[in-house]
Amino acid sequence: MRRKLAAGNWKMNGTAASLRELNALKSLLPADAPDVVICPPAPLLFRACEAARETGISIGAQDCHMQESGAFTGDISAAMIADTGATYVIVGHSERREAHEERDRDVRKKAQTAWNAGLTAIICIGETLEDHEANNTLDIIAGQLAGSLPGDMTATNTVIAYEPIWAIGTGKVPTLEQIVEVHDFIRSKLAVRYGTDVADMIPLLYGGSVKPDNAATIFRAENVDGALVGGASLKAADFAPIIRALAQS
């Protein structure tokens, strides 16, 4: 049975004072809560791991460099992330792909480096509004899956997050039918490449304007195993209802 996962991406938000939300979130979680991961900004990783120690919440980073070490001023390596106690890292987020011109092959290298450091990679894929309106969604997703996923992916080192770029932070959300179509397509592509046994165990997350009032509908999709949540993960009071909806799905 696939595990369920609720991941919160704080993006470039938060200070040390924000970490009190971890204890607040723990107090709001149901007894049957799914796995929960919070990905704060890099300067907060160590403190977040300390703050989350007794909560059962895992901590992840928002990105890592594709190289294990070297002359890359301002970057952070997967080994450094693991050294803080974090266990996850997001790679290939659309904001990295667009603002930093990251390509599929860069994402693939980052995922491999993350695995080498013992981290679970949350690999993001998703289409632009232009591609969506041109009905190119599945072609884009197929290309990103082929280019971004290393060949030795397993269900223990990888989570895949589908985030339609046009829905991130916009308040726009695909219909349930559209979400079902894409997630079913992803699962089928994984089965062809990695075999059914592996594909059936890879958690697939949906991301893009997930809120407490739409989470239950989104989680009705058979191949949606959780969510990658942005703004709604910053406050425990907003994130907890999403996690509860996932637990009940």
C-alpha positions in Angstrom: 0.0 0.0 0.0 1.4 3.4 -1.0 2.2 5.8 1.7 0.4 9.1 1.9 2.5 12.3 2.1 1.7 15.9 2.8 4.7 18.2 2.0 4.9 21.9 2.8 7.2 24.1 0.8 7.7 27.4 2.7 9.7 28.9 -0.3 11.5 32.1 0.7 9.3 32.7 3.8 9.9 32.3 7.5 12.4 33.1 10.2 13.4 31.1 13.3 10.2 32.3 15.0 8.2 30.6 12.3 9.4 27.2 13.6 6.9 27.4 16.4 4.4 26.3 13.8 5.8 22.8 13.9 4.6 22.2 17.4 1.3 23.9 16.6 0.9 21.5 13.7 1.7 18.5 15.7 -1.1 19.4 18.2 -3.6 19.6 15.3 -2.7 16.3 13.5 -5.0 13.3 13.7 -3.8 10.0 15.2 -3.8 8.5 11.7 -1.9 11.4 10.1 0.0 10.6 6.9 3.7 11.4 6.6 4.3 15.1 6.9 7.3 17.0 5.6 8.1 20.7 6.0 10.7 22.3 3.6 11.8 25.6 5.1 14.5 27.9 3.7 18.0 26.5 3.9 19.2 28.7 6.8 16.4 27.2 9.0 17.1 23.6 8.2 19.2 22.7 11.3 16.9 24.6 13.7 13.8 23.0 12.0 15.3 19.5 12.5 15.8 20.3 16.2 12.3 21.8 16.5 10.7 18.8 14.8 12.6 16.1 16.8 9.6 15.2 19.0 6.8 16.0 16.5 7.1 13.1 14.0 7.3 15.7 11.3 10.1 15.3 8.7 12.2 18.2 7.4 13.3 18.7 3.8 15.2 21.3 1.8 13.9 23.2 -1.2 16.8 22.5 -3.6 20.3 21.0 -3.7 23.3 21.4 -6.1 23.8 18.7 -8.7 27.5 18.3 -7.6 28.5 16.8 -4.2 30.9 19.6 -3.4 33.0 22.3 -5.1 33.4 26.0 -6.0 29.7 26.8 -6.1 29.3 30.0 -4.0 25.9 30.3 -2.4 24.7 26.8 -3.2 24.0 23.9 -0.8 24.9 20.3 -1.4 22.8 17.2 -0.7 25.4 16.1 1.9 25.1 19.4 3.7 21.3 19.0 3.8 21.6 15.5 5.2 24.1 16.7 7.8 21.4 19.0 9.3 19.2 16.0 9.9 16.8 16.7 7.0 15.7 13.6 5.0 14.0 15.1 1.9 14.8 17.6 -0.8 12.6 19.1 -3.5 14.2 19.1 -7.0 12.9 20.5 -10.3 10.4 22.9 -8.8 9.0 25.1 -11.6 10.3 28.2 -9.9 13.8 26.7 -10.2 13.2 25.5 -13.7 12.0 29.0 -14.8 14.0 31.5 -12.8 17.2 29.5 -12.8 16.8 27.8 -16.2 17.1 24.3 -14.8 16.7 21.6 -17.4 15.5 18.1 -17.1 19.0 16.7 -17.1 19.9 19.1 -14.2 17.0 17.8 -12.2 18.0 14.2 -12.9 21.5 14.9 -11.7 20.2 16.6 -8.5 17.9 13.6 -7.8 20.8 11.2 -8.1 23.0 13.4 -5.8 20.2 13.5 -3.3 19.9 9.7 -3.3 23.7 9.4 -2.9 23.4 11.5 0.3 20.6 9.4 1.7 17.8 11.9 0.9 14.4 11.2 -0.6 14.0 13.4 -3.7 10.6 15.1 -4.4 10.9 15.5 -8.1 8.5 18.2 -9.6 7.0 18.2 -13.0 4.3 20.4 -14.6 3.2 22.3 -17.7 2.9 26.0 -18.4 -0.4 27.8 -19.1 0.6 28.0 -22.8 1.1 24.2 -23.0 -2.1 23.6 -21.0 -4.2 25.7 -23.3 -2.6 24.1 -26.4 -3.6 20.6 -25.0 0.1 19.7 -24.8 0.0 18.7 -21.1 0.6 15.0 -21.5 3.4 15.5 -24.0 5.2 17.9 -21.6 4.7 15.5 -18.7 6.0 12.6 -20.7 9.1 14.5 -21.7 9.8 15.7 -18.1 9.4 12.2 -16.8 11.8 10.8 -19.3 14.4 13.5 -18.8 14.1 14.2 -15.0 14.0 10.7 -13.5 17.2 8.6 -13.1 17.0 5.1 -14.3 17.5 3.5 -10.8 14.6 5.2 -9.1 12.8 3.3 -6.4 9.8 3.7 -4.2 11.9 4.4 -1.2 14.1 7.3 -2.6 11.6 9.2 -4.8 8.3 11.1 -4.6 6.9 12.7 -7.8 4.9 15.9 -7.5 2.7 17.1 -10.4 2.4 20.9 -10.2 0.7 22.6 -13.2 2.7 25.9 -13.3 -0.4 27.9 -14.2 -2.1 26.7 -10.9 0.8 27.6 -8.5 -0.1 30.5 -6.3 -2.9 31.6 -8.7 -5.9 30.2 -7.0 -6.7 28.3 -10.3 -7.0 24.5 -9.9 -7.5 21.9 -12.6 -10.7 20.0 -12.5 -10.8 16.7 -10.7 -11.0 15.0 -14.1 -7.8 16.8 -15.3 -6.0 15.9 -12.2 -7.1 12.2 -12.5 -6.0 12.1 -16.2 -2.5 13.4 -15.5 -1.8 11.3 -12.4 -3.1 8.2 -14.1 -0.9 9.0 -17.1 2.2 9.4 -14.8 1.5 6.1 -13.1 1.2 4.4 -16.5 4.5 5.9 -17.7 6.3 4.8 -14.6 5.0 1.3 -15.0 6.3 1.1 -18.6 9.8 2.3 -17.5 10.3 0.8 -14.0 7.7 -2.0 -13.9 4.4 -2.2 -12.2 5.7 -3.3 -8.8 7.9 -0.1 -8.5 5.3 2.2 -10.2 2.5 1.2 -7.9 4.5 2.2 -4.8 5.8 5.6 -5.9 3.8 8.4 -4.1 2.4 10.9 -6.5 1.6 14.3 -5.1 -0.5 17.1 -6.5 0.5 20.7 -6.0 -0.9 24.0 -7.1 -3.2 26.2 -5.0 -4.1 23.4 -2.6 -6.3 24.8 0.1 -8.4 23.4 3.0 -11.6 23.9 1.0 -10.5 21.9 -2.1 -8.1 19.3 -0.6 -10.8 16.6 0.0 -11.9 16.9 -3.7 -8.4 16.6 -5.0 -7.6 13.6 -2.8 -10.6 11.7 -4.3 -8.3 10.9 -7.3 -7.1 7.3 -7.0 -3.5 8.1 -8.0 -3.1 11.2 -5.9 -1.3 10.1 -2.7 -0.8 13.6 -1.2 0.0 17.2 -1.9 2.9 19.6 -2.2 1.6 22.7 -0.6 3.0 26.2 -0.8 1.4 29.2 1.0 -1.2 27.1 2.9 1.7 25.2 4.7 3.1 28.3 6.4 0.5 28.2 9.2 -0.5 25.1 11.1 -4.1 26.2 11.2 -4.2 26.2 7.3 -2.1 23.1 6.7 -3.7 20.8 9.3 -7.1 20.6 7.5 -5.3 19.6 4.3 -3.5 16.8 6.2 -6.7 15.7 7.9 -8.4 15.5 4.5 -5.5 13.3 3.2 -5.8 11.0 6.2 -9.5 10.6 5.5 -9.1 9.9 1.8 
